[in-house]
Amino acid sequence: MRLVSLFVLVCLTGCPNDQGLGQVKDTDAGDGLPEILVEPDHLYFDTLDMGDEATQSFTVTNLGDADLVVSSMTYFGTPAFAVQTAESAPTVAPGESIQVDVRFSPVGPEDRGEIHILNNDPGSPEPLVYVEGTGRVPELVISPDPLDFGNVLIGCSRSEPLRFTNVGEAPLILSSVAQVGDAFELELPFTLPATIEPGDYLEAELTLIPSEDTLYQSDVFVSANTTVGTHTSSQSGAGTLDGNTREEFWQGDGPWEMADIIFYVDQSCSMNNDKAIITANFESFAARLESLDVDWQVGVAIRDNGCFARGILTPDTPSIIETFTDAVDGWGGDSTEAGFAITRSALYETGASGCNAGFVREGSKTTIILVSDEVEQSGISPASYVDDIRAVAPTATVTSIVGDYPNGCATADPGIGYYDATVATGGAFLSICASDWSPYFETIATMTASGLLDSFALTSVPDPATISVMVDDVPQALGWSYDASANAIVFEDAYVPEPGGHIVVDFMLAGDCAS
């Protein structure tokens, strides 16, 4: 990902508009200057197997009447390409050419890069040659990742399949599979090393056997003949003696192909632990959006003027996780607990001359995520705030991670103000008081991308006879059923919750193993 991001960045910044790559410039003859012509300026390589290689060439011609000195040819991109020249700094006489060979040996399914040609032609000092190639390589996907076992009664166990799929174009060889973490057991019904053909998969069985009332975490490490080498997937689950369980869902209003997401994070000192939780979950949040095939961008608004800390972030932002962390940990302004005012200013700055220009895109879903342990302190009514933000971003919804409403909790004041804006826009109202925020980002990503859902998968396994369902605080006696094979609540067509609908499912855990 970082190599591809570097490629995109260089493409945007390393090629002034007047270079005229691969073209003859309209200059007067006999001006005593070199003039460079590079052709072709794009090399496409056929698909190769891992370990194979191919070579293509481009030429550098001097059309001027003074020596052309090529001081360097620097390559940026994936390590699949190598520039091969006879001299490190060749000189090309007027009317002469040199041939430059480029070797390609794939390291991934899609390799690309660019070659910068530094030279003494004042009209074109750094033309580029773009290179692209594809490889038949094995690619491993471990699913589900992450895998959440939910709550499991102490003394009981729960088993789930862990699938290893080859989504590449060459045979995948699993050389080792190891699980690390207490209370989990991994069973492999196949012998290692194991070969998985393209498009095929193997499954292992992972079992959680809790013995204490605590949260358990696990990692499964897989070594394979992929370019990554070692792959990791994570699992979690909780042991409990209390079988009473509640799971909550929010209905989306999509589907959406583009998402513009604003994070407002209160910068007061009491928020340090909460900021750490946000940044720790951002990578899985971004991965979930990409798995939903959403073209997303993120802005972090923490300053009074609304300008995004570290600018607009996209999947192609170099060091995206570190950059997002820096933005969330940045300095705020004088009104750090004024979430409405700061995010409203952020949207006002998305116009052509604003510091967040281009952030709100036509046809995109705008999601505002407000995180604070205080009441909202802008002095703006929730109704006015909603009108203001929707005047700029008509699709905007507000999701709040704040104190419980209306009474708060030991670590946070009630989310007064935030609650009203969330309800008015059909967002999710999430508790900052909870110890585990990992489901929040799955919820936000799904709401951002999905259309109306008629099925809501449960994390824990219920006793079907104990299930009760509420939608927007109204008990639902009809219109839904429990699908045991999918472990999901399924609504009939006429009873599907409306956009922004809040679905609450209460049940007892299956089994009575503790006794």
Secondary structure per residue as TSV (DSSP state, phi and psi in degrees):
chain	resnum	aa	ss	phi	psi
A	1	M	-	360.0	-42.5
A	2	R	H	-68.6	-34.8
A	3	L	H	-66.3	-42.8
A	4	V	H	-64.1	-39.3
A	5	S	H	-61.7	-40.5
A	6	L	H	-62.1	-40.7
A	7	F	H	-59.8	-44.8
A	8	V	H	-65.0	-42.6
A	9	L	H	-61.3	-44.3
A	10	V	H	-66.6	-36.6
A	11	C	H	-59.6	-36.6
A	12	L	H	-77.7	-30.2
A	13	T	H	-111.6	-15.2
A	14	G	S	-99.1	10.6
A	15	C	-	-138.9	87.4
A	16	P	-	-57.8	153.8
A	17	N	G	-63.4	-25.1
A	18	D	G	-93.7	16.1
A	19	Q	G	-76.0	-33.2
A	20	G	-	59.3	58.5
A	21	L	T	-59.8	132.6
A	22	G	T	69.8	14.4
A	23	Q	S	-120.5	152.8
A	24	V	-	-84.1	127.5
A	25	K	-	-81.1	150.7
A	26	D	-	-86.8	86.7
A	27	T	-	-123.1	157.7
A	28	D	-	-74.4	138.9
A	29	A	T	-69.5	151.6
A	30	G	T	74.5	29.2
A	31	D	S	-90.1	3.0
A	32	G	S	72.6	25.8
A	33	L	-	-126.1	151.3
A	34	P	-	-75.6	157.1
A	35	E	-	-142.3	117.7
A	36	I	E	-92.9	140.8
A	37	L	E	-130.3	124.5
A	38	V	E	-115.9	125.5
A	39	E	E	-152.5	138.9
A	40	P	-	-74.3	164.0
A	41	D	S	-100.5	12.3
A	42	H	E	-150.3	122.7
A	43	L	E	-111.2	125.3
A	44	Y	E	-111.0	125.5
A	45	F	-	-103.5	142.3
A	46	D	-	-66.9	161.6
A	47	T	-	-66.8	132.8
A	48	L	E	-124.2	156.4
A	49	D	E	-78.0	157.2
A	50	M	T	-58.4	134.5
A	51	G	T	94.3	-21.1
A	52	D	-	-82.9	162.9
A	53	E	-	-146.4	158.8
A	54	A	E	-144.7	158.2
A	55	T	E	-129.3	135.3
A	56	Q	E	-129.0	168.5
A	57	S	E	-134.6	156.4
A	58	F	E	-131.3	161.9
A	59	T	E	-116.2	147.6
A	60	V	E	-114.9	117.8
A	61	T	E	-116.3	141.9
A	62	N	E	-101.1	108.8
A	63	L	-	-92.7	-1.9
A	64	G	S	-89.6	-165.3
A	65	D	S	-124.2	26.4
A	66	A	S	-138.7	158.1
A	67	D	-	-58.4	135.7
A	68	L	E	-96.1	120.4
A	69	V	E	-106.8	116.5
A	70	V	E	-93.1	103.1
A	71	S	E	-74.9	-30.0
A	72	S	E	-165.4	156.3
A	73	M	E	-126.7	106.9
A	74	T	E	-109.1	130.6
A	75	Y	E	-102.1	137.4
A	76	F	E	-127.8	133.5
A	77	G	E	145.9	-162.9
A	78	T	-	-68.1	153.8
A	79	P	T	-78.1	28.0
A	80	A	T	-87.3	-13.5
A	81	F	E	-117.0	147.4
A	82	A	E	-139.0	131.5
A	83	V	E	-89.7	129.5
A	84	Q	E	-122.1	111.9
A	85	T	-	-127.0	153.1
A	86	A	S	-71.7	-29.8
A	87	E	-	-128.0	149.5
A	88	S	S	-75.7	-29.3
A	89	A	S	-140.6	75.0
A	90	P	-	-71.5	151.5
A	91	T	E	-111.9	130.8
A	92	V	E	-114.4	117.4
A	93	A	-	-71.1	159.3
A	94	P	T	-54.3	132.5
A	95	G	T	80.6	-3.4
A	96	E	-	-100.4	166.5
A	97	S	E	-136.9	157.0
A	98	I	E	-125.6	149.6
A	99	Q	E	-103.1	134.2
A	100	V	E	-118.3	122.2
A	101	D	E	-90.8	142.4
A	102	V	E	-124.9	120.6
A	103	R	E	-95.8	137.9
A	104	F	E	-124.1	126.8
A	105	S	-	-138.1	113.0
A	106	P	-	-62.9	143.4
A	107	V	S	-119.4	-5.7
A	108	G	S	-157.2	178.4
A	109	P	S	-69.1	-29.1
A	110	E	E	-138.1	114.0
A	111	D	E	-114.1	139.8
A	112	R	E	-154.7	159.5
A	113	G	E	-172.3	-171.4
A	114	E	E	-150.1	148.7
A	115	I	E	-111.6	121.6
A	116	H	E	-93.6	125.8
A	117	I	E	-109.7	96.4
A	118	L	E	-80.4	131.0
A	119	N	E	-153.3	177.1
A	120	N	S	-99.3	16.8
A	121	D	-	-77.9	112.2
A	122	P	T	-64.9	-21.9
A	123	G	T	-85.2	-16.3
A	124	S	-	-151.9	71.3
A	125	P	S	-75.2	-13.4
A	126	E	S	-151.4	66.9
A	127	P	-	-69.1	160.5
A	128	L	E	-120.6	149.6
A	129	V	E	-121.2	121.8
A	130	Y	E	-91.1	140.2
A	131	V	E	-128.8	138.4
A	132	E	E	-141.6	144.6
A	133	G	E	-160.2	159.6
A	134	T	E	-125.5	153.1
A	135	G	E	-128.0	144.8
A	136	R	E	-85.2	95.4
A	137	V	-	-127.1	153.0
A	138	P	-	-75.1	144.8
A	139	E	-	-134.9	127.1
A	140	L	E	-101.8	131.5
A	141	V	E	-121.7	124.9
A	142	I	E	-100.3	127.6
A	143	S	E	-141.7	149.0
A	144	P	S	-74.1	151.7
A	145	D	S	-146.0	112.2
A	146	P	S	-77.0	161.5
A	147	L	E	-112.1	117.2
A	148	D	E	-107.7	117.9
A	149	F	E	-82.8	-7.1
A	150	G	E	67.8	-150.5
A	151	N	E	-93.3	137.0
A	152	V	E	-131.0	130.8
A	153	L	E	-62.1	137.4
A	154	I	T	-62.0	132.6
A	155	G	T	97.1	-18.0
A	156	C	-	-97.3	-178.5
A	157	S	-	-146.0	160.5
A	158	R	E	-140.0	131.3
A	159	S	E	-113.8	140.7
A	160	E	E	-138.4	146.3
A	161	P	E	-76.4	144.6
A	162	L	E	-120.3	118.3
A	163	R	E	-103.1	135.6
A	164	F	E	-113.1	109.8
A	165	T	E	-113.6	137.4
A	166	N	E	-95.2	104.8
A	167	V	-	-98.3	9.1
A	168	G	S	-91.5	-164.0
A	169	E	S	-118.8	11.9
A	170	A	S	-135.9	156.5
A	171	P	-	-57.8	136.7
A	172	L	E	-101.6	130.7
A	173	I	E	-115.3	114.5
A	174	L	E	-83.3	120.3
A	175	S	E	-99.3	-29.3
A	176	S	E	-154.6	148.2
A	177	V	E	-137.3	121.2
A	178	A	E	-134.4	140.0
A	179	Q	E	-112.4	135.2
A	180	V	E	-126.7	124.1
A	181	G	S	143.9	139.8
A	182	D	T	-70.0	151.7
A	183	A	T	76.4	-0.4
A	184	F	E	-108.8	146.4
A	185	E	E	-129.4	132.5
A	186	L	E	-111.2	127.4
A	187	E	E	-117.0	125.7
A	188	L	-	-104.7	114.0
A	189	P	S	-84.6	24.3
A	190	F	S	-143.0	162.4
A	191	T	-	-99.4	138.4
A	192	L	S	-93.9	147.0
A	193	P	S	-68.1	148.3
A	194	A	E	-124.8	137.4
A	195	T	E	-102.8	132.5
A	196	I	E	-118.6	119.4
A	197	E	-	-73.4	157.4
A	198	P	T	-53.0	131.8
A	199	G	T	83.9	-5.0
A	200	D	-	-103.7	174.7
A	201	Y	E	-151.7	162.7
A	202	L	E	-125.3	152.9
A	203	E	E	-124.3	140.7
A	204	A	E	-112.5	168.2
A	205	E	E	-118.8	125.3
A	206	L	E	-111.9	130.8
A	207	T	E	-123.2	133.8
A	208	L	E	-102.0	125.6
A	209	I	-	-125.7	85.1
A	210	P	-	-74.7	143.7
A	211	S	-	-121.3	-7.7
A	212	E	S	-136.6	159.6
A	213	D	S	-81.9	80.4
A	214	T	S	-157.0	169.3
A	215	L	E	-90.4	129.8
A	216	Y	E	-108.1	143.3
A	217	Q	E	-131.3	150.1
A	218	S	E	-146.1	156.2
A	219	D	E	-133.7	140.7
A	220	V	E	-113.5	124.4
A	221	F	E	-107.1	129.1
A	222	V	E	-125.1	125.0
A	223	S	E	-101.6	133.9
A	224	A	E	-150.2	172.2
A	225	N	S	-86.2	41.3
A	226	T	S	-96.8	171.8
A	227	T	S	-66.7	-28.1
A	228	V	S	-74.8	-39.6
A	229	G	-	91.7	-69.3
A	230	T	E	-116.1	127.0
A	231	H	E	-112.7	147.7
A	232	T	E	-129.0	137.3
A	233	S	E	-128.8	153.4
A	234	S	E	-116.7	150.5
A	235	Q	E	-137.6	154.8
A	236	S	E	-152.6	161.1
A	237	G	E	-177.4	159.0
A	238	A	E	-123.0	137.8
A	239	G	E	-87.7	145.1
A	240	T	E	-152.2	152.1
A	241	L	S	-100.4	-11.5
A	242	D	-	-101.6	113.7
A	243	G	-	-79.5	-7.6
A	244	N	E	-71.9	124.0
A	245	T	E	-135.8	142.0
A	246	R	E	-128.2	133.1
A	247	E	E	-126.7	141.0
A	248	E	E	-123.0	148.2
A	249	F	E	-141.3	156.4
A	250	W	E	-128.5	137.1
A	251	Q	-	-79.3	138.4
A	252	G	-	-83.3	177.4
A	253	D	-	-129.2	22.0
A	254	G	-	-90.5	-147.1
A	255	P	-	-79.3	154.2
A	256	W	-	-125.9	139.5
A	257	E	S	-96.8	-18.7
A	258	M	E	-127.8	145.0
A	259	A	E	-137.2	127.0
A	260	D	E	-111.0	112.4
A	261	I	E	-118.3	124.4
A	262	I	E	-108.2	126.1
A	263	F	E	-101.6	120.5
A	264	Y	E	-105.9	126.6
A	265	V	E	-128.2	116.6
A	266	D	-	-52.1	129.0
A	267	Q	-	-98.4	12.8
A	268	S	S	-68.7	157.6
A	269	C	G	-60.4	-30.7
A	270	S	G	-67.7	-8.7
A	271	M	G	-95.1	2.7
A	272	N	H	-57.6	-45.5
A	273	N	H	-65.7	-38.5
A	274	D	H	-66.9	-38.0
A	275	K	H	-63.0	-37.9
A	276	A	H	-63.4	-36.9
A	277	I	H	-66.8	-41.3
A	278	I	H	-61.2	-49.9
A	279	T	H	-66.9	-32.8
A	280	A	H	-67.6	-26.8
A	281	N	H	-96.9	-4.1
A	282	F	H	-67.3	-36.4
A	283	E	H	-62.2	-44.5
A	284	S	H	-69.2	-31.9
A	285	F	H	-62.6	-48.2
A	286	A	H	-63.5	-40.5
A	287	A	H	-63.8	-37.8
A	288	R	H	-65.8	-41.7
A	289	L	H	-61.8	-41.7
A	290	E	H	-67.5	-35.9
A	291	S	H	-66.0	-26.4
A	292	L	T	-86.1	3.0
A	293	D	T	60.5	47.1
A	294	V	-	-104.6	131.3
A	295	D	E	-81.2	99.0
A	296	W	E	-113.0	155.6
A	297	Q	E	-145.2	151.8
A	298	V	E	-130.1	139.2
A	299	G	E	-126.0	137.7
A	300	V	E	-106.3	113.3
A	301	A	E	-107.4	109.3
A	302	I	-	-130.8	-3.6
A	303	R	S	-106.0	155.3
A	304	D	T	-57.4	-36.2
A	305	N	T	-80.1	-5.3
A	306	G	-	82.2	-8.4
A	307	C	-	-64.2	133.1
A	308	F	-	-66.0	132.9
A	309	A	T	-69.8	125.6
A	310	R	T	68.9	17.1
A	311	G	-	74.9	-162.3
A	312	I	-	-87.2	123.9
A	313	L	B	-99.9	138.3
A	314	T	-	-135.2	173.0
A	315	P	T	-58.4	-20.4
A	316	D	T	-94.2	3.9
A	317	T	S	-67.5	125.7
A	318	P	T	-58.6	139.5
A	319	S	T	49.3	53.7
A	320	I	H	-58.9	-40.4
A	321	I	H	-66.7	-46.2
A	322	E	H	-64.7	-37.9
A	323	T	H	-66.5	-43.3
A	324	F	H	-62.5	-42.5
A	325	T	H	-60.9	-44.2
A	326	D	H	-60.4	-39.9
A	327	A	H	-65.2	-45.3
A	328	V	H	-66.4	-33.9
A	329	D	T	-88.2	7.9
A	330	G	S	-72.7	-176.8
A	331	W	-	-86.4	140.4
A	332	G	-	-95.1	-161.7
A	333	G	-	-115.1	-156.6
A	334	D	T	-76.3	-24.5
A	335	S	T	-114.9	54.9
A	336	T	T	-63.6	-21.4
A	337	E	T	-99.5	16.9
A	338	A	-	-101.2	72.1
A	339	G	H	-61.3	-39.2
A	340	F	H	-62.3	-49.2
A	341	A	H	-64.1	-41.2
A	342	I	H	-68.6	-44.5
A	343	T	H	-74.5	-30.3
A	344	R	H	-64.4	-43.2
A	345	S	H	-62.3	-38.8
A	346	A	H	-59.4	-41.5
A	347	L	H	-70.9	-37.8
A	348	Y	H	-61.2	-28.4
A	349	E	T	-86.4	9.6
A	350	T	T	-89.8	-0.6
A	351	G	S	-68.3	176.0
A	352	A	T	-58.7	-32.7
A	353	S	T	-102.6	5.5
A	354	G	S	-85.2	165.3
A	355	C	T	-70.8	-16.8
A	356	N	T	-111.6	32.4
A	357	A	T	-53.8	134.0
A	358	G	T	85.3	2.8
A	359	F	-	-70.8	-44.4
A	360	V	S	-85.8	115.1
A	361	R	-	-104.7	145.4
A	362	E	T	-64.1	134.1
A	363	G	T	79.8	11.6
A	364	S	-	-106.2	154.0
A	365	K	E	-88.1	124.9
A	366	T	E	-101.4	123.1
A	367	T	E	-120.5	125.6
A	368	I	E	-108.5	122.2
A	369	I	E	-109.7	114.9
A	370	L	E	-107.1	123.6
A	371	V	E	-125.3	117.4
A	372	S	-	-160.2	150.8
A	373	D	S	-103.8	13.3
A	374	E	S	-121.4	168.4
A	375	V	-	-69.9	158.5
A	376	E	-	-70.6	131.6
A	377	Q	-	-125.2	31.7
A	378	S	S	-83.6	-21.4
A	379	G	S	77.5	15.4
A	380	I	-	-107.5	131.1
A	381	S	-	-68.6	147.8
A	382	P	H	-55.9	-38.4
A	383	A	H	-65.1	-42.7
A	384	S	H	-65.5	-39.7
A	385	Y	H	-60.6	-46.4
A	386	V	H	-62.5	-43.5
A	387	D	H	-60.8	-42.0
A	388	D	H	-65.9	-45.8
A	389	I	H	-72.2	-33.0
A	390	R	H	-77.1	-18.3
A	391	A	H	-66.9	-29.9
A	392	V	H	-92.2	-42.5
A	393	A	-	-128.2	91.0
A	394	P	T	-59.4	-24.8
A	395	T	T	-91.4	5.3
A	396	A	-	-63.9	135.0
A	397	T	E	-125.9	153.3
A	398	V	E	-111.5	124.6
A	399	T	E	-113.7	130.8
A	400	S	E	-116.4	133.4
A	401	I	E	-113.6	93.1
A	402	V	E	-142.4	-175.0
A	403	G	S	-67.4	150.4
A	404	D	-	-55.3	144.6
A	405	Y	T	-110.7	131.2
A	406	P	T	-103.2	3.8
A	407	N	T	-107.4	-8.2
A	408	G	-	71.5	-161.2
A	409	C	B	-151.5	-174.0
A	410	A	T	-64.1	-26.8
A	411	T	T	-109.6	0.9
A	412	A	B	-154.1	142.8
A	413	D	-	-72.8	159.6
A	414	P	-	-63.2	147.5
A	415	G	-	-79.9	55.5
A	416	I	T	-65.4	135.3
A	417	G	T	91.6	-55.3
A	418	Y	H	-61.4	-41.0
A	419	Y	H	-58.4	-46.2
A	420	D	H	-65.2	-42.4
A	421	A	H	-66.1	-36.1
A	422	T	H	-65.0	-48.3
A	423	V	H	-63.0	-40.7
A	424	A	H	-66.5	-27.9
A	425	T	H	-103.8	-2.8
A	426	G	T	76.5	31.0
A	427	G	-	-90.8	-171.1
A	428	A	-	-103.0	134.8
A	429	F	E	-105.3	110.3
A	430	L	E	-117.7	147.1
A	431	S	E	-87.4	123.6
A	432	I	T	-74.0	-12.4
A	433	C	T	-78.9	-16.3
A	434	A	-	-69.2	149.3
A	435	S	S	-81.5	-24.2
A	436	D	-	-119.4	112.5
A	437	W	-	-98.7	-1.8
A	438	S	H	-55.8	-35.2
A	439	P	H	-70.6	-20.2
A	440	Y	H	-60.4	-45.1
A	441	F	H	-73.7	-29.4
A	442	E	H	-64.0	-44.0
A	443	T	H	-60.9	-47.2
A	444	I	H	-64.6	-43.4
A	445	A	H	-62.9	-43.4
A	446	T	H	-66.1	-43.1
A	447	M	H	-63.0	-35.4
A	448	T	H	-65.9	-34.3
A	449	A	H	-105.5	-32.5
A	450	S	-	-86.4	160.7
A	451	G	-	-90.3	-160.9
A	452	L	-	-67.8	127.2
A	453	L	-	-101.6	142.1
A	454	D	S	-107.9	-2.4
A	455	S	E	-133.0	133.9
A	456	F	E	-129.0	110.3
A	457	A	E	-76.6	131.9
A	458	L	-	-84.1	150.8
A	459	T	S	-84.6	-48.9
A	460	S	S	-89.0	160.5
A	461	V	-	-96.5	120.4
A	462	P	B	-91.5	162.4
A	463	D	-	-80.5	111.9
A	464	P	G	-53.9	-31.6
A	465	A	G	-70.7	-13.6
A	466	T	G	-103.9	3.3
A	467	I	-	-75.6	133.9
A	468	S	E	-131.1	147.0
A	469	V	E	-127.5	135.8
A	470	M	E	-125.3	144.6
A	471	V	E	-125.5	119.4
A	472	D	T	51.6	47.3
A	473	D	T	69.0	9.8
A	474	V	E	-107.9	120.1
A	475	P	E	-59.6	139.1
A	476	Q	-	-111.6	102.2
A	477	A	-	-83.4	-24.0
A	478	L	S	-127.6	167.3
A	479	G	S	89.1	5.3
A	480	W	E	-142.6	162.5
A	481	S	E	-148.1	165.0
A	482	Y	E	-104.7	123.9
A	483	D	E	-99.0	104.1
A	484	A	T	-65.9	-35.6
A	485	S	T	-65.8	-32.2
A	486	A	T	-100.6	-5.9
A	487	N	T	49.6	56.5
A	488	A	E	-142.2	151.3
A	489	I	E	-89.7	126.1
A	490	V	E	-118.5	126.0
A	491	F	E	-95.4	143.3
A	492	E	-	-71.0	158.9
A	493	D	G	-53.5	-43.2
A	494	A	G	-74.7	-9.3
A	495	Y	G	-116.9	8.8
A	496	V	-	-61.4	127.9
A	497	P	-	-58.8	146.1
A	498	E	-	-71.7	164.7
A	499	P	T	-53.5	134.4
A	500	G	T	81.1	-0.4
A	501	G	-	-62.6	140.9
A	502	H	E	-103.7	115.6
A	503	I	E	-106.7	125.4
A	504	V	E	-119.2	126.2
A	505	V	E	-118.8	119.1
A	506	D	E	-109.5	142.2
A	507	F	E	-165.4	168.6
A	508	M	E	-97.4	143.3
A	509	L	B	-63.2	147.2
A	510	A	S	-67.9	142.8
A	511	G	-	95.3	161.2
A	512	D	-	-139.1	49.3
A	513	C	T	-71.7	-28.4
A	514	A	T	-62.5	-26.7
A	515	S	-	-80.8	360.0
